[in-house]
Amino acid sequence: MGSYFIRRLLALIPTLIIASIIVFSVVRLIPGDVLDLMLSENDYSATGHDTREQLERALGLDRPIYMQYLSWAGNALRGDLGNSLWRNTSVTSEIAERLPVTIQLGVLSLIVALTIAIPIGIYSAVRQETIGDHVGRTFSIIALAIPNFWLGTMVVILPAMWWGWSPPNDIVPFFKDPLENLKVLLLPSIVLGASLSAVVMRMTRTMMLEVLRQDYIRTAWAKGLPERTVVIRHAVKNAMIPVITLIGILIPILFGGTVIIEQIFRLPGLGELLLQSVSTRDYPIITGIFLITGVVVMLVNLLVDMCYGLLDPKVRYDG
């Protein structure tokens, strides 16, 4: 497994290079020019060529894009993602300040989704066509049909209209006060996790039904093993392999959801920073956020691959 892990890590390097080139180039294709925004923000005339050229040179945007990329990539290898075009603050420090909020929101949402989806999916498969199965399937259809941004908006607006209460948004670091931290993040996590749980629930139910029809499960039943042993020890373990794969696929979707949920609940995470940066065309911050997100997604998918060997003894990585 060790050699396979090293090979996979090395394979991430060209993927990361290609992704960084795409992101660095594409963010500069966003409609609108950051120079025009800055000149209008400072009430300068956009037709003043001297002022525009001076600002362009000061920001380093006068060089060809490939030279800008090589300079940025060289600094990124040393952990320096550049400075914000507007505030001249370190992109690395801004991302490091907001990243814990997004990671916490994502992890909590995933925990909520799995806590809801896996037990209900297993129960629906074991008790197929019962009332409990129909209730679980109905819940999954409703959760799929309701967008998380609409549900989040209703959670914020309706309590404010009816009872004058709004969800708290003053983030306290987890290690400083875990309870206060969870008070802020739990409700957004439930909103985001509920929508993710529907997909995982349907996959869990489908795979459990397939596994329960296998010959070795019938043999276990024929031997008189208790239902709990047959389901937990023999069926669930094999049914979870496609579910784990699905979780790896959902990670980028989860990040997209955090962007929306952070904006709705006014959480100071990467999602809020990304939207602010897109509106102001702050290229270094946009590039830095997508780079960090890409690294996290690739590492999570590598971890998912490593989990296959733990779930299925037939999976071998070496050789």
Sequence and secondary structure as in RCSB ss.txt:
>XXXX:A:sequence
MGSYFIRRLLALIPTLIIASIIVFSVVRLIPGDVLDLMLSENDYSATGHDTREQLERALGLDRPIYMQYLSWAGN
ALRGDLGNSLWRNTSVTSEIAERLPVTIQLGVLSLIVALTIAIPIGIYSAVRQETIGDHVGRTFSIIALAIPNFW
LGTMVVILPAMWWGWSPPNDIVPFFKDPLENLKVLLLPSIVLGASLSAVVMRMTRTMMLEVLRQDYIRTAWAKGL
PERTVVIRHAVKNAMIPVITLIGILIPILFGGTVIIEQIFRLPGLGELLLQSVSTRDYPIITGIFLITGVVVMLV
NLLVDMCYGLLDPKVRYDG
>XXXX:A:secstr
 HHHHHHHHHHHHHHHHHHHHHHHHHGGGSSS HHHHHHHHTT  TT HHHHHHHHHHHTTTS HHHHHHHHHHH
HHTT   B TTT  BHHHHHHHHHHHHHHHHHHHHHHHHHHHHHHHHHHHHTTTSHHHHHHHHHHHHHHHS HHH
HHHHHHHHHHHHHS         TTT HHHHHHHHHHHHHHHHHHHHHHHHHHHHHHHHHHHTSHHHHHHHHTT 
 HHHIIIIIIIHHHHHHHHHHHHHHHHHHHHHHHHHHHHHT  SHHHHHHHHHHHT HHHHHHHHHHHHHHHHHH
HHHHHHHHHHH TT     
